[in-house]
Structure formats: C-alpha cells, structure tokens
Amino acid sequence: MAEPERLSPMIRASLNLIPEAPVDKMVDLAVAAEELGFRRCWVYDEGLATRDVYVTMTAILLATDGLEVGPGITNAYTRHPGQTAAAIASLDEMSGGRAFLGLGAGGSLTLDPLAIPRYRPLETVRQAIVACRGLFGGETVDMEGPGFSLRSARLDYSRPDIQIWLAGRGPKMLDLAGSVADGVLLDFIYKPSLGAYVERVRRGAEATGNQPEICYSTMIVTDERALEAVRPHMTYRLVDSPPDVREALGISDSDVAAIRSAMADGLKAAARLVPDEWVLPFVVSGTIEECSAELHNLMETHGISEFKIPVYDVDHGRELLEVTATVLEPR
C-alpha cells in the first residue's frame, strides 16, 4: 500500500499497540495505521497483563500488506531467546519478510507478576542478541548464558538480516544498543535528557562502526483524554526510571514503593498516585501545531528517523493515529 504524501518522508511513522483489548481490535488499529501511512507496528509483550504478543502479531500480519511487525519489546526472561528467534523467523517467513525483533531487559509490569527477577540484565540482553543473530544467520549456536543456554541450536528457515532493535535507558544498555543493534528504541525518555541518551547511543556505535537507526517514542497529548490515557502507563515507567530522573522530578523511594504496591490493583489504581508534573516532562503536549513544532524540533535536533506513537485508548485509537499523522506532516 502506498504511503500517503502528507507524511514527512524524513520521519518514519510507527505505532505501538498494547493488547489489553481483544485481538480483532488490535488488528483494526493496525489496518487503520497502514492506511494512514504508518510503516511499522510494535506490539507490547507484557506477559499476563495483555493478550499474547505472537498471537496478536500473527493476526496483524495476516490483515496487512506492507506493515512491518515485531514485539516492542520482548525479553530474555519470560521466553527463551531460541524460542523467540524461532517465532520471529516464522512470522517473517509467513509475511514475506515483514517481521523484526525488539528486545529489552523487561520491566516491572511484565516480570513482577511472574516473580521473575531481572538477573544480570546487561549480559542477558547482550547474549540474547548474539543468540538470535546467530540463529537468524543459520549458524549453529552454543551458549551458556546467565539465564539461558543453547546447545547445537540452529534454524534452517530464517533470513540473516532480520532487524534486531534494542530498548533501554541505562548508560551501559545504551552503549550496547549503539554498538550491536540494528536499531535503538528510546521510549518515554525524560525530555531534558534525550540529547544525552542519543549521544550515548552514538558513542556506542562509533566504538564498533555500527550505524543503528533510532526510534523515539512518546505520547502526543493534545487533550485531557490523551493525558489520562497515558497516565496509567507512566506508573511502571516512573518506578523503573533512573535515579537521577526520579530525583529531578522529586519522586522519593516511598513514592516508588507506593506506586509499586498500588500496581497490584491495576495500573489505573496506581495512576492516581501520578500527578501531571510527573507525566508532562515525558510527553509532547499542547495544540496540534505546538506538538508538531516540538516533535519536529526534537527529531531534527537529534537526527532521529522514526517516531512511534503508543495507542492505549483503543476506543479512540483511530483519532490518535490521525492526530499523529497530522503532527508528522512536513512543516
């Protein structure tokens, strides 16, 4: 399907779906996004909190023509990286080369209900990338990792150039992302720190001669409904934020503990503990014109090529996608 001319040729538009609603609703939103010119669809892998990511991605790929689809993000703790590589390669084969892999260390929303600790995340993620890249390339992989192992593992049906994207916030994870990943996802970054995050990725890339793409993701808030849609999803992001960001926002250890405790009753319950001043520094907000100016400035200043909008309010998802397409129009 041809991309509408109104979307900026300089900015690749993508969306992120969280399957809290039935799969058919996710499919409808993905189809609408493709019609609007979006190029890539990321699907949350949040364990018990959502419908299964691979079932959802399969349905989306079957219903679309050119949309690239992958987990945004999956981790090496809830699924063995060998099984992840097999699933992504199968989706890629089925869709004629439209699958990609998004990896990260996993967050509180995913891991806490399964009682899975995030043990040695940097090394676990690094070895997951090595394992998946080797399997995608048809190699026989033997590996003893901190959380998983592979013995004479091999895939015979993958293509070697399936993209592997890495999401992260910590400096060492950003170094790793820049040095080895095909793309780096900077998701809901505290805006005053965005330049430093991009620079860290680029320093990692320079060390190995890598040239990763960078995708920036946050919510576009043009009305109260969009603000309330994103507030519950700031809960787990705030508790997982780096200490310096929490300090800048005035978030204490007791605030973090209270939010974590409230999350046991659902994100909406925890969201009542998150004031506007903890949300707005992470999002692009204002009128459509103000959002367009701010977002284009952020993307151009930092040389970022892809923007991803998360769709949390399924009932008004099409409206958000249309707003996003308008915000991304060439200025």
C-alpha positions as CSV (number, residue, x, y, z in Angstrom):
1,M,0.0,0.0,0.0
2,A,1.5,3.4,-1.0
3,E,2.4,5.8,1.8
4,P,0.3,9.0,1.7
5,E,2.4,12.0,0.6
6,R,1.3,14.0,3.6
7,L,3.5,12.1,6.0
8,S,7.0,13.5,6.2
9,P,9.5,11.5,4.0
10,M,12.1,12.2,6.6
11,I,10.2,10.7,9.6
12,R,9.2,7.1,9.6
13,A,5.9,6.7,11.4
14,S,5.2,3.7,13.6
15,L,2.7,2.7,16.3
16,N,2.8,0.7,19.4
17,L,-0.2,-1.5,20.4
18,I,-0.7,-2.8,23.9
19,P,-3.1,-5.8,23.6
20,E,-5.3,-5.1,26.6
21,A,-8.3,-5.4,24.2
22,P,-9.3,-8.3,22.0
23,V,-7.0,-9.1,19.1
24,D,-9.5,-8.1,16.5
25,K,-9.4,-4.5,17.8
26,M,-5.6,-4.5,17.6
27,V,-6.0,-5.7,14.0
28,D,-8.4,-2.9,13.2
29,L,-6.0,-0.3,14.5
30,A,-3.1,-1.7,12.6
31,V,-5.0,-1.7,9.4
32,A,-6.1,1.9,10.0
33,A,-2.4,2.8,10.7
34,E,-1.3,1.3,7.4
35,E,-4.0,3.2,5.6
36,L,-2.7,6.4,7.1
37,G,0.9,5.7,6.0
38,F,2.4,4.2,9.1
39,R,5.2,1.8,8.3
40,R,5.9,-0.2,11.4
41,C,3.8,-1.8,14.2
42,W,5.3,-2.6,17.5
43,V,3.3,-4.9,19.9
44,Y,3.8,-4.9,23.6
45,D,4.9,-8.2,25.2
46,E,3.7,-7.7,28.8
47,G,3.1,-11.3,29.9
48,L,-0.1,-11.8,31.9
49,A,-1.1,-8.1,31.6
50,T,-2.0,-8.4,27.9
51,R,-3.1,-10.9,25.2
52,D,-0.3,-12.9,23.8
53,V,2.1,-10.9,21.6
54,Y,2.7,-13.6,19.0
55,V,-1.0,-14.3,18.5
56,T,-1.6,-10.6,18.1
57,M,1.3,-10.1,15.7
58,T,0.2,-13.1,13.5
59,A,-3.3,-11.6,13.2
60,I,-1.9,-8.2,12.3
61,L,0.5,-9.5,9.6
62,L,-2.3,-11.6,8.0
63,A,-4.5,-8.5,7.8
64,T,-2.0,-6.0,6.4
65,D,0.0,-5.8,3.2
66,G,3.2,-3.9,3.9
67,L,3.3,-3.1,7.6
68,E,6.4,-4.3,9.4
69,V,5.5,-6.0,12.7
70,G,7.5,-7.0,15.8
71,P,7.5,-7.2,19.6
72,G,8.0,-3.8,21.2
73,I,9.5,-5.2,23.4
74,T,10.1,-8.8,24.4
75,N,12.7,-10.0,26.8
76,A,15.0,-13.0,27.5
77,Y,13.4,-13.9,30.9
78,T,9.8,-14.8,30.1
79,R,10.7,-16.5,26.8
80,H,13.9,-18.4,25.9
81,P,15.7,-16.4,23.2
82,G,15.9,-19.6,21.0
83,Q,12.1,-19.8,21.0
84,T,11.9,-16.1,20.4
85,A,14.1,-16.4,17.3
86,A,12.1,-19.3,16.0
87,A,8.8,-17.3,16.5
88,I,10.2,-14.2,14.7
89,A,11.6,-16.2,11.9
90,S,8.3,-18.0,11.4
91,L,6.4,-14.7,11.3
92,D,8.9,-13.3,8.9
93,E,8.6,-16.3,6.6
94,M,4.8,-16.2,6.8
95,S,4.7,-12.5,5.9
96,G,7.2,-12.3,3.2
97,G,9.9,-10.6,5.2
98,R,7.9,-8.1,7.4
99,A,9.0,-9.2,10.9
100,F,11.6,-7.6,13.2
101,L,12.7,-8.3,16.7
102,G,12.5,-5.7,19.6
103,L,14.4,-6.8,22.7
104,G,14.9,-5.3,26.1
105,A,15.5,-6.2,29.7
106,G,11.8,-6.4,30.6
107,G,10.1,-4.2,33.2
108,S,8.0,-4.4,36.3
109,L,4.7,-4.8,34.5
110,T,5.9,-7.9,32.8
111,L,8.2,-9.6,35.3
112,D,6.7,-8.8,38.7
113,P,3.5,-10.9,38.3
114,L,5.6,-13.9,37.2
115,A,8.0,-13.5,40.1
116,I,11.0,-13.3,37.7
117,P,14.0,-11.3,38.9
118,R,15.9,-9.2,36.3
119,Y,19.2,-11.0,36.9
120,R,22.3,-9.6,35.1
121,P,20.2,-7.7,32.5
122,L,23.0,-6.3,30.5
123,E,24.7,-9.6,29.9
124,T,21.4,-11.4,29.4
125,V,20.3,-8.9,26.7
126,R,23.8,-9.0,25.1
127,Q,23.7,-12.8,24.8
128,A,20.1,-12.8,23.6
129,I,21.2,-10.5,20.7
130,V,24.1,-12.8,19.9
131,A,22.0,-15.9,20.1
132,C,19.2,-14.5,17.9
133,R,21.5,-13.0,15.3
134,G,23.4,-16.3,15.1
135,L,20.2,-18.3,14.7
136,F,18.8,-15.8,12.1
137,G,22.1,-16.2,10.2
138,G,21.8,-20.0,10.0
139,E,24.7,-20.6,12.4
140,T,24.9,-23.4,15.0
141,V,24.8,-21.7,18.3
142,D,26.3,-23.0,21.6
143,M,26.0,-20.7,24.5
144,E,26.0,-20.7,28.3
145,G,24.2,-17.5,29.5
146,P,23.3,-16.2,32.9
147,G,19.6,-17.0,32.3
148,F,19.5,-19.4,29.3
149,S,21.7,-21.8,27.4
150,L,21.8,-23.2,23.8
151,R,23.4,-26.4,22.7
152,S,23.8,-27.1,18.9
153,A,20.9,-24.8,18.3
154,R,20.0,-24.0,14.7
155,L,17.3,-22.5,12.5
156,D,17.1,-23.5,8.8
157,Y,14.3,-21.2,7.7
158,S,15.4,-17.7,8.6
159,R,16.9,-14.8,6.7
160,P,20.1,-13.3,8.2
161,D,19.1,-9.7,8.0
162,I,16.0,-9.7,10.3
163,Q,16.4,-6.4,12.2
164,I,17.1,-6.6,15.9
165,W,16.1,-3.5,17.9
166,L,17.1,-2.8,21.5
167,A,15.3,-0.7,24.0
168,G,17.0,0.7,27.1
169,R,17.7,3.6,29.4
170,G,20.8,2.8,31.4
171,P,24.1,4.1,30.0
172,K,25.6,0.6,29.7
173,M,22.5,-0.7,27.9
174,L,22.6,2.3,25.5
175,D,26.3,1.6,24.8
176,L,25.4,-2.0,24.0
177,A,22.5,-0.9,21.8
178,G,24.6,1.5,19.8
179,S,27.4,-1.0,19.3
180,V,25.4,-4.1,18.2
181,A,21.8,-3.4,17.5
182,D,20.2,-2.5,14.1
183,G,18.0,0.0,15.8
184,V,17.6,1.6,19.2
185,L,14.3,2.4,20.8
186,L,14.2,5.4,23.1
187,D,10.9,5.1,24.8
188,F,9.3,7.8,27.0
189,I,12.7,9.4,27.8
190,Y,12.7,12.3,30.2
191,K,12.9,15.1,27.6
192,P,15.7,17.1,29.1
193,S,17.9,14.0,28.9
194,L,17.0,13.0,25.4
195,G,20.1,14.5,23.8
196,A,22.4,12.7,26.3
197,Y,20.7,9.4,25.5
198,V,21.1,9.8,21.8
199,E,24.8,10.8,22.3
200,R,25.4,7.7,24.4
201,V,23.9,5.5,21.7
202,R,26.1,7.2,19.1
203,R,29.3,6.8,21.2
204,G,28.5,3.1,21.5
205,A,28.0,2.9,17.7
206,E,31.3,4.7,17.0
207,A,33.2,2.1,19.1
208,T,32.2,-0.7,16.6
209,G,31.5,1.2,13.4
210,N,27.8,0.3,13.8
211,Q,25.1,2.6,12.3
212,P,21.9,1.9,14.1
213,E,18.6,3.6,13.4
214,I,17.0,5.5,16.3
215,C,13.3,5.5,17.1
216,Y,11.8,8.0,19.6
217,S,8.5,7.1,21.2
218,T,6.2,9.1,23.5
219,M,2.6,10.2,23.7
220,I,1.2,13.2,21.8
221,V,-1.1,14.9,24.3
222,T,-3.5,17.4,22.7
223,D,-6.4,17.0,25.1
224,E,-7.3,15.7,28.6
225,R,-8.3,12.3,27.3
226,A,-4.9,11.7,25.8
227,L,-3.3,12.7,29.1
228,E,-5.5,10.4,31.1
229,A,-4.8,7.5,28.6
230,V,-1.1,7.8,29.2
231,R,-1.1,8.4,33.0
232,P,-1.6,4.7,33.9
233,H,1.4,3.7,31.7
234,M,3.6,6.2,33.4
235,T,3.4,4.1,36.6
236,Y,5.8,1.3,35.6
237,R,8.0,3.7,33.7
238,L,8.4,6.0,36.6
239,V,9.3,3.2,39.1
240,D,11.9,1.9,36.5
241,S,13.3,5.3,35.7
242,P,17.0,6.1,36.5
243,P,17.6,7.6,40.0
244,D,18.7,10.9,38.5
245,V,15.4,11.3,36.7
246,R,13.4,10.4,39.8
247,E,15.4,12.9,41.8
248,A,14.8,15.7,39.2
249,L,11.1,15.1,39.4
250,G,11.1,14.8,43.2
251,I,10.0,11.2,43.3
252,S,11.0,9.6,46.6
253,D,11.7,6.0,47.4
254,S,8.4,6.0,49.3
255,D,6.6,7.2,46.2
256,V,8.1,4.4,44.2
257,A,7.1,1.9,46.8
258,A,3.6,3.2,46.9
259,I,3.2,3.1,43.2
260,R,4.6,-0.5,43.0
261,S,2.1,-1.6,45.8
262,A,-0.8,0.1,44.0
263,M,0.1,-1.6,40.7
264,A,-1.1,-4.9,42.3
265,D,-4.6,-3.5,42.0
266,G,-4.1,-2.4,38.4
267,L,-2.5,0.4,36.5
268,K,-5.5,2.7,36.9
269,A,-5.3,2.4,40.6
270,A,-1.6,3.2,40.6
271,A,-2.2,6.1,38.2
272,R,-4.0,8.1,41.0
273,L,-0.6,8.5,42.6
274,V,1.0,10.1,39.4
275,P,0.5,13.9,39.2
276,D,0.6,15.8,35.9
277,E,4.0,17.2,36.7
278,W,5.5,13.7,36.6
279,V,3.9,13.0,33.2
280,L,4.4,16.2,31.1
281,P,8.2,16.1,31.1
282,F,8.0,12.8,29.2
283,V,5.4,13.6,26.6
284,V,4.8,16.1,23.7
285,S,1.9,18.2,24.6
286,G,-0.1,21.3,23.5
287,T,-2.1,22.1,20.4
288,I,-1.6,20.1,17.3
289,E,0.6,23.0,15.9
290,E,2.6,23.2,19.1
291,C,3.1,19.4,19.2
292,S,4.2,19.4,15.6
293,A,6.7,22.1,16.2
294,E,8.2,20.5,19.3
295,L,8.3,17.0,17.8
296,H,9.9,18.0,14.5
297,N,12.4,20.0,16.5
298,L,13.3,17.1,18.7
299,M,13.6,14.7,15.8
300,E,15.7,17.1,13.7
301,T,17.9,18.3,16.5
302,H,18.9,14.8,17.5
303,G,18.9,13.2,14.0
304,I,16.1,10.7,14.8
305,S,14.5,9.0,11.9
306,E,11.4,7.2,13.4
307,F,8.7,8.3,15.7
308,K,6.4,5.8,17.4
309,I,3.0,6.6,19.0
310,P,1.7,4.3,21.7
311,V,-2.1,3.5,21.4
312,Y,-3.5,2.9,24.9
313,D,-7.1,4.1,24.4
314,V,-8.4,1.6,21.9
315,D,-11.8,3.2,21.5
316,H,-10.2,6.4,20.4
317,G,-7.1,4.9,18.7
318,R,-8.0,5.9,15.2
319,E,-8.3,9.5,16.3
320,L,-4.9,9.4,17.9
321,L,-3.4,7.9,14.8
322,E,-5.0,10.7,12.7
323,V,-3.7,13.3,15.1
324,T,-0.2,11.8,14.9
325,A,-0.2,11.7,11.1
326,T,-1.2,15.4,11.2
327,V,1.6,16.3,13.7
328,L,4.1,14.4,11.5
329,E,3.1,16.3,8.3
330,P,6.1,18.2,6.7
331,R,6.3,21.7,8.0
